[in-house]
Amino acid sequence: MTLEKHDLLRELPESKESIHELKTHDTHFARLFEEYHELDHEIHRIESGAEHTADEYLETQKKKRLSLKDQLYGMVRDYEATKAS
């Protein structure tokens, strides 16, 4: 099984510039982005076998990552919508 990182820039390549702008000008976005990145890295380490945890813990972390991704995605889309207007 190939393990794939869920880096936000890989997930939303068409929004690279918007993500950069938000990271540098929106502290809330930057904090959520960093939290997402750290959580994704932790999940990848667990899935690759570098760290061992209970399955329940891994599932909880994946749910947190998904929630953060949803929030970040919404912020990117809102930013791009206001930029387009």
N, C-alpha and C positions, 0 to 999 in steps of 0.2 A: 504494500500500500504506500503510495506516495503522499507524503505529508505536505500540505500547502500552508504557507503563512497567509494570513488575511490582512496584510498591510493595507491601510486605507488608500494609499496612492495606487496600489495594484488593483484594489477593488473599484476605484473611481478614477481611472486614468484621464478621463475627459475633463475632470475637475481639478487637475493638478494646480493650476494657477489660483483658483478660488481657495483651495485648501491652504496654499502658501499665504495668501492674503489674510485669511481668517486666523491662521496660526500666529501671524505677526501683529495683527491689529485687534484681536478679540481674545482677551485673557480667559474667558470661560471656555471658548472653543479650544484654545491651546491646552488648558488643563484637561479637558475631556479627551483630546487627541493623545496627550501623553499617557493618560490612564488607559486608553484603548491599546496603545502601542505596548505598554508594559504587560497588560493582560494577555494580549495576543502572543507575546514572546513567552510568557509563562506557560500558556496552553501548548504552544509548539514544543517547548522543552518536555512537558509531560507526555505529549503524544509521541515524541521521538524516543522516549525511554530514558532521557537524561535525568528526569525526576520521577518519583513514584508517589502517587496519591490514591485516595479512594475514588472510585468511579463517580460517586455522588458529588465530590468536590470538583472534579473535572466538569461535570455537567453544570454545576452552579456557575463556574467560571465562564463556561461557554455562553450561558444565558446572560451573564453580565456583559460579556463582549458584544453579544447581539444587541442588547439594549443600548450600549454606548454607540455602536455603529448606527443604529436607527436615529439616535439623537444627532450624531455628527452629520449623517446623510441629510436629515431635515434642515440642519443649519446651513449646509452647503447649498442645498436647493433653494432655500429662502434667500440666501445671499446672491445666488445667481439670478433669481427672479427679480430682485430689486436692482441688480446691476443692468439687467436687460431692459428695464423700463425707462 
